Amino acid sequence: MRRKDASVILDLTPDATEGLAIAATVYQRFGLAGVITSAKDGRHSTGSLHYSGNAFDLRLPSRCMPQPWNERAETLDYVVQEALIHELGDDWDVVLEKHQQSPWDWHIHVENQPKG
């Protein structure tokens, strides 16, 4: 999995680093080269786990496909989200975030938040 550019600061906790490796495996399983769009960098909400290195954002799978994007490809976003939820387990939140104005800013937010 690669960073979208040099502005992405990983500096993740060991648990988040392990989660990122699992996410990379999930993306590869679907034939996708995943892209990390944000980690400890950027602007996030107050109290965001990004700032402590416990969260990262991934480009939507539909935007990682080699062929041009189409609406049917959006189904892949939900399929990969469910695979990430299954593979990462209960201590992780995996959220498809599509609230930004531009669809190119939509992403999958992944955060390590132990429940126990």
C-alpha positions, 0 to 999 in steps of 0.5 A: 500500500502506498501513500498518495504523496509525501504529505501523508505522515504515517507515524502510526502506533504498532496496532495501527501499523498492523491494521494497515498491513491487514488492510493492504492484504484485503485490498490485494485480495481484490486486485487493488493497489491501496492508497493511504490518503491520510494518517497523522497529517491533515485536518481531522475532527477534534479528538480524532484518533488520527492525531495519536497515530491510531487512525488512517484513511484509505482511497475508496476501492472504486477509485483504485480500480485500473479501469475508469470508475462507474457507479457499479464500481461503488459496490466494491467500496461496500464489499471491501469495507465489509471485508475490512470489518471482518478481518480487523475485528471488534477493536476497529471501526471502519467507516465509509466516509462520503460526506465531503463535497468532492467524490474524490475526497471520499474515503474509508476511515479506519481506526483502532479503538479497543472496546475492552 
